[in-house]
Amino acid sequence: MANRSLNVKDVAYISVLAALCVLATFIKIPFGSGAMVHLGTGMVFTSGILFGGVYAGWAAAIGSAFYDLLMGFSPYTFWSFFIKGIAGYLVGMIAMGPFPNYGKTMARAGFLRILIACFVGAMWTLLGYIVAWWSVIGSLSVALANIPASLLSSGVGFVVAMLLYPRLRGYVEQNFR
């Protein structure tokens, strides 16, 4: 199952998850220079936990980049595509594997595994955006000043994912095969 090609159904699911990522990112509070605390990270984490690395990676990459284009953050579009895409992929791979495999894999996605997955995704995002902010803004000190916003956004994202995952797991297992 790990080496399979994406089919039309996969692309449709990824598209819906990307749209949800965009919508969740609209719920935000500006924080620092170019940073914001938003619920998009919660959608990235939830997608990874429920749907695996491939779905979450593509959904996070497309959704985050589209948000940046739509909202006038075009200098960050390229950065967001790769940073959030890899973060979604990492969370999904650690929590579940590459693709949805309802049954054994989801039963093993316990709290510790999810915690590690979200921590790795958060650290990747933090390091990626420090480089992005430094590159776009041109100041390492300003980039470092945005660390609290990134950590807060990831913390909020983890809480959102932990609230959504148990409520959506059964529905996803039954309806998304």
C-alpha positions in Angstrom: 0.0 0.0 0.0 2.9 2.4 0.6 4.0 2.5 -3.1 0.6 3.0 -4.6 -0.3 5.8 -7.0 -2.8 8.5 -6.2 -6.2 8.0 -7.7 -9.1 10.4 -8.3 -10.6 9.7 -4.9 -7.2 10.5 -3.2 -7.0 13.8 -5.1 -10.5 14.7 -4.1 -9.8 14.0 -0.4 -6.5 16.0 -0.6 -8.4 18.9 -2.2 -11.0 19.0 0.6 -8.3 18.8 3.2 -6.4 21.6 1.5 -9.5 23.7 1.5 -10.1 23.1 5.2 -6.5 24.1 5.8 -7.1 27.4 4.0 -10.3 28.0 6.0 -8.7 27.1 9.3 -5.9 29.5 8.6 -8.4 32.4 8.3 -9.0 32.0 12.0 -5.9 33.9 13.1 -4.4 36.5 15.3 -1.4 38.5 13.9 1.6 38.2 16.1 5.0 39.7 15.5 6.5 40.7 12.1 4.9 38.4 9.5 3.9 35.7 12.0 0.4 34.8 13.2 -1.3 32.4 15.5 -3.9 30.4 13.5 -5.9 27.2 13.4 -4.4 26.1 10.1 -1.7 24.1 12.0 -4.5 22.3 13.8 -5.9 21.2 10.4 -2.4 20.1 9.3 -2.0 18.0 12.5 -5.5 16.6 12.3 -5.1 15.6 8.6 -1.8 13.9 9.4 -3.2 11.9 12.3 -6.3 10.8 10.4 -5.2 10.5 6.8 -1.4 9.8 6.9 1.6 11.5 5.4 0.7 11.7 1.7 -2.7 13.2 2.2 -1.6 15.6 5.0 1.6 16.6 3.1 -0.1 17.6 -0.1 -3.1 19.2 1.7 -0.8 21.3 3.9 1.4 22.3 1.0 -1.5 23.3 -1.3 -3.7 24.8 1.4 -0.9 26.9 3.1 0.5 28.1 -0.3 -3.0 29.0 -1.5 -3.7 30.9 1.7 -0.5 32.9 1.2 -1.4 33.7 -2.4 -5.0 34.6 -1.5 -4.1 36.9 1.4 -1.2 38.8 -0.1 1.6 36.9 1.6 3.2 35.9 -1.8 6.8 36.2 -0.5 6.0 33.3 1.8 4.1 31.1 -0.8 7.1 29.1 -1.9 8.2 28.7 1.7 4.8 27.7 3.0 4.4 25.1 0.3 7.5 23.2 1.4 7.5 24.0 5.1 3.9 23.1 5.8 3.9 20.3 3.2 6.8 18.6 4.8 5.3 19.2 8.3 2.1 17.5 7.3 4.0 14.7 5.7 6.1 14.2 8.8 3.1 14.3 11.2 1.2 11.8 9.0 4.1 9.4 8.5 4.9 9.3 12.2 1.3 9.1 13.4 -0.2 6.8 10.7 2.1 6.0 7.7 1.9 7.2 4.1 -1.8 6.5 3.3 -5.0 5.8 5.2 -4.9 2.2 6.5 -7.9 2.0 8.8 -7.6 -0.8 11.3 -4.1 -1.8 12.6 -2.3 1.4 11.9 -4.9 3.7 13.5 -5.1 1.4 16.5 -1.4 2.0 17.0 -1.7 5.8 16.7 -1.8 6.3 20.4 -1.3 9.6 22.3 2.5 9.2 22.6 2.9 8.6 18.9 0.6 11.5 18.1 2.5 13.8 20.5 5.9 12.9 18.9 4.4 13.4 15.4 3.1 16.8 16.3 6.3 17.8 18.1 8.4 16.8 15.1 6.0 18.7 12.8 6.1 21.8 15.1 10.0 21.8 15.2 10.3 21.4 11.5 7.8 24.3 11.0 9.6 26.5 13.5 13.0 25.9 11.9 11.6 26.4 8.4 9.9 29.6 9.2 12.9 31.0 10.9 14.8 30.6 7.7 11.8 32.0 5.7 11.3 35.0 7.9 15.1 35.7 7.8 15.1 35.4 4.0 12.0 37.5 3.4 12.4 40.1 6.1 16.2 40.2 6.0 16.7 40.2 9.7 17.6 37.3 11.9 16.6 39.1 15.0 13.1 39.7 13.7 12.9 36.1 12.6 13.9 34.9 16.0 11.3 37.3 17.6 8.6 35.3 15.8 9.5 32.1 17.6 6.8 32.5 20.2 4.1 32.9 17.6 5.2 29.7 15.8 5.3 27.7 19.0 2.0 29.1 20.1 0.4 28.2 16.8 1.8 24.7 17.0 0.6 24.4 20.6 -2.9 25.5 19.6 -2.7 23.2 16.6 -1.9 20.2 18.9 -4.9 21.0 21.2 -7.2 21.4 18.2 -6.0 18.1 16.8 -6.4 16.3 20.1 -10.0 17.6 20.3 -10.9 16.7 16.7 -9.1 13.4 16.3 -11.1 11.3 18.8 -14.4 12.7 17.5 -13.6 12.2 13.8 -11.7 8.9 13.9 -14.7 6.6 13.9 -16.4 8.7 11.1 -13.3 8.6 9.0 -12.7 4.9 9.5 -16.3 4.1 8.4 -16.6 6.6 5.5 -13.2 7.1 3.9 -12.1 3.8 2.5 
